[in-house]
Amino acid sequence: MEDILVLTDENGRKVRFETLDIVEYEGEEYAVLYPADGGDDEPVHILRIHSEDMDNGEIEYEGLDDDRLIQKIYKLFCRRNDIQVN
């Protein structure tokens, strides 16, 4: 079963993502997401899990601006999932 997450983009549109993995790095958790309705050439999206409210099941995500951090998280994701990176 796929783990589908629906997020609202900056234009107010709902976008469906498949959760590929949750990666921990330096005490923070990051969600590695793939557009559920995208083609094979779509990039993955990496968001910081900002806060979790376990009482109502809500999770807040935060976008990343740091390209070096994004690359580190992506490399960890690839290593964890035996994905070869060119």
PyMOL Python script that loads the backbone (N, CA, C, O; Angstrom):
from pymol import cmd

cmd.read_pdbstr("""\
ATOM      1  N   MET A   1       0.845  -1.192   0.000  1.00  0.00           N
ATOM      2  CA  MET A   1       0.000   0.000   0.000  1.00  0.00           C
ATOM      3  C   MET A   1       0.882   1.245   0.000  1.00  0.00           C
ATOM      4  O   MET A   1       1.848   1.336   0.757  1.00  0.00           O
ATOM      5  N   GLU A   2       0.536   2.197  -0.858  1.00  0.00           N
ATOM      6  CA  GLU A   2       1.293   3.433  -0.941  1.00  0.00           C
ATOM      7  C   GLU A   2       0.903   4.360   0.202  1.00  0.00           C
ATOM      8  O   GLU A   2      -0.244   4.374   0.649  1.00  0.00           O
ATOM      9  N   ASP A   3       1.873   5.126   0.659  1.00  0.00           N
ATOM     10  CA  ASP A   3       1.615   6.122   1.690  1.00  0.00           C
ATOM     11  C   ASP A   3       1.448   7.461   0.977  1.00  0.00           C
ATOM     12  O   ASP A   3       2.435   8.126   0.665  1.00  0.00           O
ATOM     13  N   ILE A   4       0.193   7.860   0.716  1.00  0.00           N
ATOM     14  CA  ILE A   4      -0.092   9.075  -0.043  1.00  0.00           C
ATOM     15  C   ILE A   4      -0.367  10.228   0.914  1.00  0.00           C
ATOM     16  O   ILE A   4      -1.108  10.096   1.888  1.00  0.00           O
ATOM     17  N   LEU A   5       0.251  11.355   0.606  1.00  0.00           N
ATOM     18  CA  LEU A   5       0.139  12.569   1.400  1.00  0.00           C
ATOM     19  C   LEU A   5      -0.361  13.662   0.469  1.00  0.00           C
ATOM     20  O   LEU A   5       0.146  13.793  -0.645  1.00  0.00           O
ATOM     21  N   VAL A   6      -1.335  14.444   0.891  1.00  0.00           N
ATOM     22  CA  VAL A   6      -1.847  15.544   0.080  1.00  0.00           C
ATOM     23  C   VAL A   6      -1.409  16.854   0.730  1.00  0.00           C
ATOM     24  O   VAL A   6      -1.750  17.143   1.877  1.00  0.00           O
ATOM     25  N   LEU A   7      -0.641  17.640  -0.033  1.00  0.00           N
ATOM     26  CA  LEU A   7      -0.155  18.932   0.448  1.00  0.00           C
ATOM     27  C   LEU A   7      -0.705  20.034  -0.441  1.00  0.00           C
ATOM     28  O   LEU A   7      -1.069  19.784  -1.590  1.00  0.00           O
ATOM     29  N   THR A   8      -0.767  21.245   0.081  1.00  0.00           N
ATOM     30  CA  THR A   8      -1.204  22.398  -0.687  1.00  0.00           C
ATOM     31  C   THR A   8       0.017  23.200  -1.101  1.00  0.00           C
ATOM     32  O   THR A   8       0.823  23.588  -0.255  1.00  0.00           O
ATOM     33  N   ASP A   9       0.162  23.455  -2.422  1.00  0.00           N
ATOM     34  CA  ASP A   9       1.330  24.197  -2.899  1.00  0.00           C
ATOM     35  C   ASP A   9       1.145  25.696  -2.707  1.00  0.00           C
ATOM     36  O   ASP A   9       0.128  26.145  -2.179  1.00  0.00           O
ATOM     37  N   GLU A  10       2.144  26.468  -3.142  1.00  0.00           N
ATOM     38  CA  GLU A  10       2.118  27.919  -2.923  1.00  0.00           C
ATOM     39  C   GLU A  10       1.000  28.610  -3.692  1.00  0.00           C
ATOM     40  O   GLU A  10       0.665  29.757  -3.399  1.00  0.00           O
ATOM     41  N   ASN A  11       0.413  27.916  -4.682  1.00  0.00           N
ATOM     42  CA  ASN A  11      -0.701  28.479  -5.453  1.00  0.00           C
ATOM     43  C   ASN A  11      -2.061  28.010  -4.952  1.00  0.00           C
ATOM     44  O   ASN A  11      -3.089  28.303  -5.564  1.00  0.00           O
ATOM     45  N   GLY A  12      -2.064  27.278  -3.833  1.00  0.00           N
ATOM     46  CA  GLY A  12      -3.312  26.815  -3.254  1.00  0.00           C
ATOM     47  C   GLY A  12      -3.845  25.524  -3.862  1.00  0.00           C
ATOM     48  O   GLY A  12      -4.944  25.086  -3.520  1.00  0.00           O
ATOM     49  N   ARG A  13      -3.073  24.909  -4.765  1.00  0.00           N
ATOM     50  CA  ARG A  13      -3.503  23.651  -5.379  1.00  0.00           C
ATOM     51  C   ARG A  13      -3.108  22.476  -4.496  1.00  0.00           C
ATOM     52  O   ARG A  13      -2.050  22.487  -3.866  1.00  0.00           O
ATOM     53  N   LYS A  14      -3.960  21.474  -4.456  1.00  0.00           N
ATOM     54  CA  LYS A  14      -3.663  20.246  -3.714  1.00  0.00           C
ATOM     55  C   LYS A  14      -2.803  19.350  -4.608  1.00  0.00           C
ATOM     56  O   LYS A  14      -3.130  19.117  -5.771  1.00  0.00           O
ATOM     57  N   VAL A  15      -1.701  18.852  -4.047  1.00  0.00           N
ATOM     58  CA  VAL A  15      -0.783  17.988  -4.785  1.00  0.00           C
ATOM     59  C   VAL A  15      -0.582  16.713  -3.973  1.00  0.00           C
ATOM     60  O   VAL A  15      -0.318  16.762  -2.772  1.00  0.00           O
ATOM     61  N   ARG A  16      -0.713  15.564  -4.651  1.00  0.00           N
ATOM     62  CA  ARG A  16      -0.548  14.269  -3.985  1.00  0.00           C
ATOM     63  C   ARG A  16       0.908  13.810  -4.101  1.00  0.00           C
ATOM     64  O   ARG A  16       1.513  13.882  -5.170  1.00  0.00           O
ATOM     65  N   PHE A  17       1.453  13.340  -2.982  1.00  0.00           N
ATOM     66  CA  PHE A  17       2.819  12.826  -2.937  1.00  0.00           C
ATOM     67  C   PHE A  17       2.828  11.442  -2.319  1.00  0.00           C
ATOM     68  O   PHE A  17       2.035  11.133  -1.430  1.00  0.00           O
ATOM     69  N   GLU A  18       3.739  10.617  -2.807  1.00  0.00           N
ATOM     70  CA  GLU A  18       4.000   9.328  -2.186  1.00  0.00           C
ATOM     71  C   GLU A  18       5.181   9.529  -1.241  1.00  0.00           C
ATOM     72  O   GLU A  18       6.204  10.092  -1.632  1.00  0.00           O
ATOM     73  N   THR A  19       5.041   9.076  -0.014  1.00  0.00           N
ATOM     74  CA  THR A  19       6.142   9.160   0.942  1.00  0.00           C
ATOM     75  C   THR A  19       7.089   7.997   0.672  1.00  0.00           C
ATOM     76  O   THR A  19       6.732   6.835   0.861  1.00  0.00           O
ATOM     77  N   LEU A  20       8.304   8.324   0.229  1.00  0.00           N
ATOM     78  CA  LEU A  20       9.298   7.297  -0.069  1.00  0.00           C
ATOM     79  C   LEU A  20      10.047   6.855   1.176  1.00  0.00           C
ATOM     80  O   LEU A  20      10.366   5.677   1.334  1.00  0.00           O
ATOM     81  N   ASP A  21      10.329   7.819   2.072  1.00  0.00           N
ATOM     82  CA  ASP A  21      11.114   7.499   3.260  1.00  0.00           C
ATOM     83  C   ASP A  21      11.065   8.682   4.213  1.00  0.00           C
ATOM     84  O   ASP A  21      10.758   9.807   3.820  1.00  0.00           O
ATOM     85  N   ILE A  22      11.372   8.405   5.468  1.00  0.00           N
ATOM     86  CA  ILE A  22      11.605   9.440   6.477  1.00  0.00           C
ATOM     87  C   ILE A  22      13.064   9.269   6.898  1.00  0.00           C
ATOM     88  O   ILE A  22      13.456   8.209   7.386  1.00  0.00           O
ATOM     89  N   VAL A  23      13.861  10.317   6.708  1.00  0.00           N
ATOM     90  CA  VAL A  23      15.293  10.259   6.987  1.00  0.00           C
ATOM     91  C   VAL A  23      15.598  11.156   8.172  1.00  0.00           C
ATOM     92  O   VAL A  23      15.139  12.296   8.228  1.00  0.00           O
ATOM     93  N   GLU A  24      16.371  10.644   9.118  1.00  0.00           N
ATOM     94  CA  GLU A  24      16.795  11.457  10.258  1.00  0.00           C
ATOM     95  C   GLU A  24      18.205  11.952  10.007  1.00  0.00           C
ATOM     96  O   GLU A  24      19.081  11.193   9.593  1.00  0.00           O
ATOM     97  N   TYR A  25      18.415  13.241  10.264  1.00  0.00           N
ATOM     98  CA  TYR A  25      19.735  13.850  10.083  1.00  0.00           C
ATOM     99  C   TYR A  25      19.903  14.945  11.125  1.00  0.00           C
ATOM    100  O   TYR A  25      19.094  15.871  11.204  1.00  0.00           O
ATOM    101  N   GLU A  26      20.957  14.832  11.920  1.00  0.00           N
ATOM    102  CA  GLU A  26      21.293  15.812  12.962  1.00  0.00           C
ATOM    103  C   GLU A  26      20.085  16.156  13.842  1.00  0.00           C
ATOM    104  O   GLU A  26      19.809  17.324  14.113  1.00  0.00           O
ATOM    105  N   GLY A  27      19.376  15.113  14.280  1.00  0.00           N
ATOM    106  CA  GLY A  27      18.277  15.294  15.218  1.00  0.00           C
ATOM    107  C   GLY A  27      16.967  15.775  14.612  1.00  0.00           C
ATOM    108  O   GLY A  27      15.994  15.983  15.337  1.00  0.00           O
ATOM    109  N   GLU A  28      16.927  15.955  13.292  1.00  0.00           N
ATOM    110  CA  GLU A  28      15.706  16.397  12.608  1.00  0.00           C
ATOM    111  C   GLU A  28      15.233  15.272  11.700  1.00  0.00           C
ATOM    112  O   GLU A  28      16.030  14.445  11.258  1.00  0.00           O
ATOM    113  N   GLU A  29      13.934  15.242  11.425  1.00  0.00           N
ATOM    114  CA  GLU A  29      13.386  14.259  10.497  1.00  0.00           C
ATOM    115  C   GLU A  29      12.962  14.961   9.215  1.00  0.00           C
ATOM    116  O   GLU A  29      12.428  16.070   9.232  1.00  0.00           O
ATOM    117  N   TYR A  30      13.220  14.270   8.093  1.00  0.00           N
ATOM    118  CA  TYR A  30      12.910  14.806   6.772  1.00  0.00           C
ATOM    119  C   TYR A  30      12.104  13.784   5.991  1.00  0.00           C
ATOM    120  O   TYR A  30      12.430  12.597   5.987  1.00  0.00           O
ATOM    121  N   ALA A  31      11.053  14.244   5.331  1.00  0.00           N
ATOM    122  CA  ALA A  31      10.240  13.379   4.492  1.00  0.00           C
ATOM    123  C   ALA A  31      10.753  13.480   3.062  1.00  0.00           C
ATOM    124  O   ALA A  31      10.919  14.576   2.525  1.00  0.00           O
ATOM    125  N   VAL A  32      11.001  12.320   2.450  1.00  0.00           N
ATOM    126  CA  VAL A  32      11.392  12.264   1.043  1.00  0.00           C
ATOM    127  C   VAL A  32      10.131  11.873   0.276  1.00  0.00           C
ATOM    128  O   VAL A  32       9.599  10.777   0.450  1.00  0.00           O
ATOM    129  N   LEU A  33       9.660  12.791  -0.579  1.00  0.00           N
ATOM    130  CA  LEU A  33       8.376  12.639  -1.249  1.00  0.00           C
ATOM    131  C   LEU A  33       8.545  12.617  -2.765  1.00  0.00           C
ATOM    132  O   LEU A  33       9.472  13.211  -3.315  1.00  0.00           O
ATOM    133  N   TYR A  34       7.624  11.917  -3.424  1.00  0.00           N
ATOM    134  CA  TYR A  34       7.619  11.857  -4.884  1.00  0.00           C
ATOM    135  C   TYR A  34       6.202  12.173  -5.357  1.00  0.00           C
ATOM    136  O   TYR A  34       5.238  11.635  -4.812  1.00  0.00           O
ATOM    137  N   PRO A  35       6.061  13.044  -6.370  1.00  0.00           N
ATOM    138  CA  PRO A  35       4.721  13.377  -6.852  1.00  0.00           C
ATOM    139  C   PRO A  35       3.961  12.118  -7.292  1.00  0.00           C
ATOM    140  O   PRO A  35       4.410  11.409  -8.192  1.00  0.00           O
ATOM    141  N   ALA A  36       2.836  11.844  -6.672  1.00  0.00           N
ATOM    142  CA  ALA A  36       2.079  10.624  -6.942  1.00  0.00           C
ATOM    143  C   ALA A  36       1.522  10.601  -8.354  1.00  0.00           C
ATOM    144  O   ALA A  36       1.343   9.528  -8.929  1.00  0.00           O
ATOM    145  N   ASP A  37       1.247  11.764  -8.919  1.00  0.00           N
ATOM    146  CA  ASP A  37       0.660  11.834 -10.253  1.00  0.00           C
ATOM    147  C   ASP A  37       1.676  12.253 -11.308  1.00  0.00           C
ATOM    148  O   ASP A  37       1.309  12.573 -12.439  1.00  0.00           O
ATOM    149  N   GLY A  38       2.970  12.251 -10.933  1.00  0.00           N
ATOM    150  CA  GLY A  38       4.014  12.680 -11.852  1.00  0.00           C
ATOM    151  C   GLY A  38       4.551  11.532 -12.684  1.00  0.00           C
ATOM    152  O   GLY A  38       4.243  10.366 -12.440  1.00  0.00           O
ATOM    153  N   GLY A  39       5.355  11.883 -13.664  1.00  0.00           N
ATOM    154  CA  GLY A  39       5.998  10.878 -14.504  1.00  0.00           C
ATOM    155  C   GLY A  39       7.290  10.394 -13.872  1.00  0.00           C
ATOM    156  O   GLY A  39       7.642  10.793 -12.762  1.00  0.00           O
ATOM    157  N   ASP A  40       7.987   9.534 -14.588  1.00  0.00           N
ATOM    158  CA  ASP A  40       9.225   8.951 -14.065  1.00  0.00           C
ATOM    159  C   ASP A  40      10.366   9.954 -13.923  1.00  0.00           C
ATOM    160  O   ASP A  40      11.328   9.689 -13.202  1.00  0.00           O
ATOM    161  N   ASP A  41      10.277  11.093 -14.593  1.00  0.00           N
ATOM    162  CA  ASP A  41      11.372  12.056 -14.561  1.00  0.00           C
ATOM    163  C   ASP A  41      11.165  13.171 -13.538  1.00  0.00           C
ATOM    164  O   ASP A  41      11.905  14.155 -13.535  1.00  0.00           O
ATOM    165  N   GLU A  42      10.186  13.027 -12.689  1.00  0.00           N
ATOM    166  CA  GLU A  42       9.921  14.032 -11.658  1.00  0.00           C
ATOM    167  C   GLU A  42      10.993  13.956 -10.565  1.00  0.00           C
ATOM    168  O   GLU A  42      11.439  12.861 -10.219  1.00  0.00           O
ATOM    169  N   PRO A  43      11.412  15.101 -10.020  1.00  0.00           N
ATOM    170  CA  PRO A  43      12.374  15.063  -8.908  1.00  0.00           C
ATOM    171  C   PRO A  43      11.665  14.720  -7.597  1.00  0.00           C
ATOM    172  O   PRO A  43      10.462  14.934  -7.449  1.00  0.00           O
ATOM    173  N   VAL A  44      12.435  14.187  -6.652  1.00  0.00           N
ATOM    174  CA  VAL A  44      11.881  13.979  -5.318  1.00  0.00           C
ATOM    175  C   VAL A  44      11.853  15.325  -4.608  1.00  0.00           C
ATOM    176  O   VAL A  44      12.584  16.247  -4.969  1.00  0.00           O
ATOM    177  N   HIS A  45      11.021  15.422  -3.618  1.00  0.00           N
ATOM    178  CA  HIS A  45      10.915  16.636  -2.806  1.00  0.00           C
ATOM    179  C   HIS A  45      11.283  16.242  -1.386  1.00  0.00           C
ATOM    180  O   HIS A  45      10.870  15.193  -0.893  1.00  0.00           O
ATOM    181  N   ILE A  46      12.058  17.090  -0.740  1.00  0.00           N
ATOM    182  CA  ILE A  46      12.475  16.824   0.632  1.00  0.00           C
ATOM    183  C   ILE A  46      11.975  17.961   1.509  1.00  0.00           C
ATOM    184  O   ILE A  46      12.271  19.132   1.268  1.00  0.00           O
ATOM    185  N   LEU A  47      11.209  17.592   2.535  1.00  0.00           N
ATOM    186  CA  LEU A  47      10.651  18.569   3.463  1.00  0.00           C
ATOM    187  C   LEU A  47      11.038  18.196   4.886  1.00  0.00           C
ATOM    188  O   LEU A  47      11.083  17.017   5.237  1.00  0.00           O
ATOM    189  N   ARG A  48      11.316  19.203   5.702  1.00  0.00           N
ATOM    190  CA  ARG A  48      11.580  18.975   7.121  1.00  0.00           C
ATOM    191  C   ARG A  48      10.241  18.752   7.814  1.00  0.00           C
ATOM    192  O   ARG A  48       9.274  19.478   7.582  1.00  0.00           O
ATOM    193  N   ILE A  49      10.206  17.731   8.671  1.00  0.00           N
ATOM    194  CA  ILE A  49       9.006  17.521   9.485  1.00  0.00           C
ATOM    195  C   ILE A  49       9.132  18.510  10.637  1.00  0.00           C
ATOM    196  O   ILE A  49       9.955  18.347  11.537  1.00  0.00           O
ATOM    197  N   HIS A  50       8.294  19.535  10.580  1.00  0.00           N
ATOM    198  CA  HIS A  50       8.409  20.671  11.502  1.00  0.00           C
ATOM    199  C   HIS A  50       7.811  20.348  12.864  1.00  0.00           C
ATOM    200  O   HIS A  50       8.424  20.628  13.894  1.00  0.00           O
ATOM    201  N   SER A  51       6.624  19.764  12.876  1.00  0.00           N
ATOM    202  CA  SER A  51       6.004  19.387  14.148  1.00  0.00           C
ATOM    203  C   SER A  51       4.955  18.326  13.892  1.00  0.00           C
ATOM    204  O   SER A  51       4.377  18.239  12.809  1.00  0.00           O
ATOM    205  N   GLU A  52       4.729  17.529  14.906  1.00  0.00           N
ATOM    206  CA  GLU A  52       3.728  16.475  14.821  1.00  0.00           C
ATOM    207  C   GLU A  52       2.762  16.638  15.986  1.00  0.00           C
ATOM    208  O   GLU A  52       3.178  16.791  17.135  1.00  0.00           O
ATOM    209  N   ASP A  53       1.478  16.604  15.682  1.00  0.00           N
ATOM    210  CA  ASP A  53       0.447  16.638  16.705  1.00  0.00           C
ATOM    211  C   ASP A  53      -0.205  15.260  16.708  1.00  0.00           C
ATOM    212  O   ASP A  53      -1.118  14.991  15.927  1.00  0.00           O
ATOM    213  N   MET A  54       0.274  14.399  17.589  1.00  0.00           N
ATOM    214  CA  MET A  54      -0.197  13.022  17.608  1.00  0.00           C
ATOM    215  C   MET A  54      -1.657  12.909  18.050  1.00  0.00           C
ATOM    216  O   MET A  54      -2.312  11.912  17.747  1.00  0.00           O
ATOM    217  N   ASP A  55      -2.175  13.910  18.759  1.00  0.00           N
ATOM    218  CA  ASP A  55      -3.568  13.850  19.216  1.00  0.00           C
ATOM    219  C   ASP A  55      -4.547  13.830  18.045  1.00  0.00           C
ATOM    220  O   ASP A  55      -5.535  13.096  18.065  1.00  0.00           O
ATOM    221  N   ASN A  56      -4.264  14.649  17.017  1.00  0.00           N
ATOM    222  CA  ASN A  56      -5.185  14.685  15.872  1.00  0.00           C
ATOM    223  C   ASN A  56      -4.536  14.190  14.586  1.00  0.00           C
ATOM    224  O   ASN A  56      -5.130  14.299  13.513  1.00  0.00           O
ATOM    225  N   GLY A  57      -3.328  13.649  14.679  1.00  0.00           N
ATOM    226  CA  GLY A  57      -2.668  13.053  13.525  1.00  0.00           C
ATOM    227  C   GLY A  57      -2.135  14.042  12.505  1.00  0.00           C
ATOM    228  O   GLY A  57      -1.849  13.659  11.370  1.00  0.00           O
ATOM    229  N   GLU A  58      -1.997  15.294  12.879  1.00  0.00           N
ATOM    230  CA  GLU A  58      -1.505  16.296  11.938  1.00  0.00           C
ATOM    231  C   GLU A  58       0.011  16.427  12.013  1.00  0.00           C
ATOM    232  O   GLU A  58       0.607  16.398  13.090  1.00  0.00           O
ATOM    233  N   ILE A  59       0.613  16.571  10.841  1.00  0.00           N
ATOM    234  CA  ILE A  59       2.060  16.786  10.742  1.00  0.00           C
ATOM    235  C   ILE A  59       2.268  18.050   9.926  1.00  0.00           C
ATOM    236  O   ILE A  59       1.635  18.230   8.886  1.00  0.00           O
ATOM    237  N   GLU A  60       3.151  18.925  10.389  1.00  0.00           N
ATOM    238  CA  GLU A  60       3.486  20.129   9.637  1.00  0.00           C
ATOM    239  C   GLU A  60       4.830  19.915   8.964  1.00  0.00           C
ATOM    240  O   GLU A  60       5.765  19.388   9.566  1.00  0.00           O
ATOM    241  N   TYR A  61       4.915  20.335   7.698  1.00  0.00           N
ATOM    242  CA  TYR A  61       6.138  20.205   6.919  1.00  0.00           C
ATOM    243  C   TYR A  61       6.672  21.579   6.573  1.00  0.00           C
ATOM    244  O   TYR A  61       5.918  22.542   6.434  1.00  0.00           O
ATOM    245  N   GLU A  62       7.988  21.653   6.435  1.00  0.00           N
ATOM    246  CA  GLU A  62       8.642  22.917   6.112  1.00  0.00           C
ATOM    247  C   GLU A  62       9.579  22.687   4.936  1.00  0.00           C
ATOM    248  O   GLU A  62      10.376  21.749   4.945  1.00  0.00           O
ATOM    249  N   GLY A  63       9.484  23.545   3.924  1.00  0.00           N
ATOM    250  CA  GLY A  63      10.373  23.454   2.770  1.00  0.00           C
ATOM    251  C   GLY A  63      11.795  23.818   3.152  1.00  0.00           C
ATOM    252  O   GLY A  63      12.022  24.487   4.160  1.00  0.00           O
ATOM    253  N   LEU A  64      12.754  23.379   2.349  1.00  0.00           N
ATOM    254  CA  LEU A  64      14.171  23.649   2.607  1.00  0.00           C
ATOM    255  C   LEU A  64      14.716  24.589   1.544  1.00  0.00           C
ATOM    256  O   LEU A  64      14.402  24.449   0.362  1.00  0.00           O
ATOM    257  N   ASP A  65      15.536  25.548   1.967  1.00  0.00           N
ATOM    258  CA  ASP A  65      16.181  26.468   1.040  1.00  0.00           C
ATOM    259  C   ASP A  65      17.660  26.152   0.854  1.00  0.00           C
ATOM    260  O   ASP A  65      18.289  26.661  -0.074  1.00  0.00           O
ATOM    261  N   ASP A  66      18.214  25.329   1.715  1.00  0.00           N
ATOM    262  CA  ASP A  66      19.645  25.034   1.728  1.00  0.00           C
ATOM    263  C   ASP A  66      19.942  23.859   0.785  1.00  0.00           C
ATOM    264  O   ASP A  66      19.661  22.707   1.115  1.00  0.00           O
ATOM    265  N   ASP A  67      20.511  24.159  -0.386  1.00  0.00           N
ATOM    266  CA  ASP A  67      20.801  23.119  -1.376  1.00  0.00           C
ATOM    267  C   ASP A  67      21.771  22.069  -0.845  1.00  0.00           C
ATOM    268  O   ASP A  67      21.646  20.889  -1.176  1.00  0.00           O
ATOM    269  N   ARG A  68      22.733  22.481  -0.030  1.00  0.00           N
ATOM    270  CA  ARG A  68      23.688  21.508   0.526  1.00  0.00           C
ATOM    271  C   ARG A  68      22.982  20.535   1.464  1.00  0.00           C
ATOM    272  O   ARG A  68      23.271  19.338   1.449  1.00  0.00           O
ATOM    273  N   LEU A  69      22.066  21.035   2.273  1.00  0.00           N
ATOM    274  CA  LEU A  69      21.295  20.174   3.178  1.00  0.00           C
ATOM    275  C   LEU A  69      20.414  19.217   2.374  1.00  0.00           C
ATOM    276  O   LEU A  69      20.324  18.032   2.693  1.00  0.00           O
ATOM    277  N   ILE A  70      19.770  19.734   1.337  1.00  0.00           N
ATOM    278  CA  ILE A  70      18.930  18.890   0.482  1.00  0.00           C
ATOM    279  C   ILE A  70      19.767  17.758  -0.109  1.00  0.00           C
ATOM    280  O   ILE A  70      19.326  16.609  -0.123  1.00  0.00           O
ATOM    281  N   GLN A  71      20.963  18.065  -0.595  1.00  0.00           N
ATOM    282  CA  GLN A  71      21.834  17.035  -1.180  1.00  0.00           C
ATOM    283  C   GLN A  71      22.260  16.010  -0.136  1.00  0.00           C
ATOM    284  O   GLN A  71      22.319  14.818  -0.435  1.00  0.00           O
ATOM    285  N   LYS A  72      22.558  16.451   1.081  1.00  0.00           N
ATOM    286  CA  LYS A  72      22.945  15.521   2.150  1.00  0.00           C
ATOM    287  C   LYS A  72      21.802  14.559   2.465  1.00  0.00           C
ATOM    288  O   LYS A  72      22.013  13.353   2.596  1.00  0.00           O
ATOM    289  N   ILE A  73      20.596  15.100   2.586  1.00  0.00           N
ATOM    290  CA  ILE A  73      19.437  14.264   2.893  1.00  0.00           C
ATOM    291  C   ILE A  73      19.186  13.293   1.744  1.00  0.00           C
ATOM    292  O   ILE A  73      18.885  12.121   1.973  1.00  0.00           O
ATOM    293  N   TYR A  74      19.310  13.778   0.503  1.00  0.00           N
ATOM    294  CA  TYR A  74      19.085  12.917  -0.653  1.00  0.00           C
ATOM    295  C   TYR A  74      20.115  11.777  -0.699  1.00  0.00           C
ATOM    296  O   TYR A  74      19.766  10.636  -1.002  1.00  0.00           O
ATOM    297  N   LYS A  75      21.363  12.085  -0.402  1.00  0.00           N
ATOM    298  CA  LYS A  75      22.397  11.043  -0.392  1.00  0.00           C
ATOM    299  C   LYS A  75      22.134  10.015   0.704  1.00  0.00           C
ATOM    300  O   LYS A  75      22.328   8.819   0.490  1.00  0.00           O
ATOM    301  N   LEU A  76      21.694  10.471   1.872  1.00  0.00           N
ATOM    302  CA  LEU A  76      21.329   9.537   2.942  1.00  0.00           C
ATOM    303  C   LEU A  76      20.171   8.645   2.504  1.00  0.00           C
ATOM    304  O   LEU A  76      20.189   7.435   2.733  1.00  0.00           O
ATOM    305  N   PHE A  77      19.173   9.246   1.877  1.00  0.00           N
ATOM    306  CA  PHE A  77      18.025   8.494   1.372  1.00  0.00           C
ATOM    307  C   PHE A  77      18.486   7.423   0.382  1.00  0.00           C
ATOM    308  O   PHE A  77      18.063   6.270   0.470  1.00  0.00           O
ATOM    309  N   CYS A  78      19.347   7.802  -0.551  1.00  0.00           N
ATOM    310  CA  CYS A  78      19.841   6.857  -1.558  1.00  0.00           C
ATOM    311  C   CYS A  78      20.623   5.722  -0.906  1.00  0.00           C
ATOM    312  O   CYS A  78      20.459   4.559  -1.276  1.00  0.00           O
ATOM    313  N   ARG A  79      21.467   6.055   0.056  1.00  0.00           N
ATOM    314  CA  ARG A  79      22.262   5.049   0.746  1.00  0.00           C
ATOM    315  C   ARG A  79      21.361   4.067   1.505  1.00  0.00           C
ATOM    316  O   ARG A  79      21.578   2.856   1.468  1.00  0.00           O
ATOM    317  N   ARG A  80      20.356   4.603   2.190  1.00  0.00           N
ATOM    318  CA  ARG A  80      19.427   3.777   2.984  1.00  0.00           C
ATOM    319  C   ARG A  80      18.620   2.835   2.104  1.00  0.00           C
ATOM    320  O   ARG A  80      18.222   1.756   2.542  1.00  0.00           O
ATOM    321  N   ASN A  81      18.377   3.247   0.848  1.00  0.00           N
ATOM    322  CA  ASN A  81      17.510   2.483  -0.025  1.00  0.00           C
ATOM    323  C   ASN A  81      18.258   1.823  -1.192  1.00  0.00           C
ATOM    324  O   ASN A  81      17.645   1.402  -2.173  1.00  0.00           O
ATOM    325  N   ASP A  82      19.584   1.739  -1.074  1.00  0.00           N
ATOM    326  CA  ASP A  82      20.427   1.107  -2.099  1.00  0.00           C
ATOM    327  C   ASP A  82      20.164   1.640  -3.496  1.00  0.00           C
ATOM    328  O   ASP A  82      20.019   0.873  -4.448  1.00  0.00           O
ATOM    329  N   ILE A  83      20.105   2.961  -3.610  1.00  0.00           N
ATOM    330  CA  ILE A  83      19.907   3.625  -4.903  1.00  0.00           C
ATOM    331  C   ILE A  83      21.246   4.193  -5.330  1.00  0.00           C
ATOM    332  O   ILE A  83      21.900   4.906  -4.570  1.00  0.00           O
ATOM    333  N   GLN A  84      21.650   3.875  -6.549  1.00  0.00           N
ATOM    334  CA  GLN A  84      22.905   4.389  -7.091  1.00  0.00           C
ATOM    335  C   GLN A  84      22.708   5.825  -7.573  1.00  0.00           C
ATOM    336  O   GLN A  84      21.746   6.121  -8.282  1.00  0.00           O
ATOM    337  N   VAL A  85      23.628   6.719  -7.185  1.00  0.00           N
ATOM    338  CA  VAL A  85      23.569   8.113  -7.595  1.00  0.00           C
ATOM    339  C   VAL A  85      24.701   8.361  -8.571  1.00  0.00           C
ATOM    340  O   VAL A  85      25.841   7.965  -8.328  1.00  0.00           O
ATOM    341  N   ASN A  86      24.383   9.018  -9.675  1.00  0.00           N
ATOM    342  CA  ASN A  86      25.432   9.322 -10.674  1.00  0.00           C
ATOM    343  C   ASN A  86      26.198  10.552 -10.271  1.00  0.00           C
ATOM    344  O   ASN A  86      27.116  10.967 -10.977  1.00  0.00           O
TER     345      ASN A  86
END
""", "prot")
cmd.dss("prot")
cmd.show_as("cartoon", "prot")
cmd.util.cbc("prot")
cmd.orient("prot")
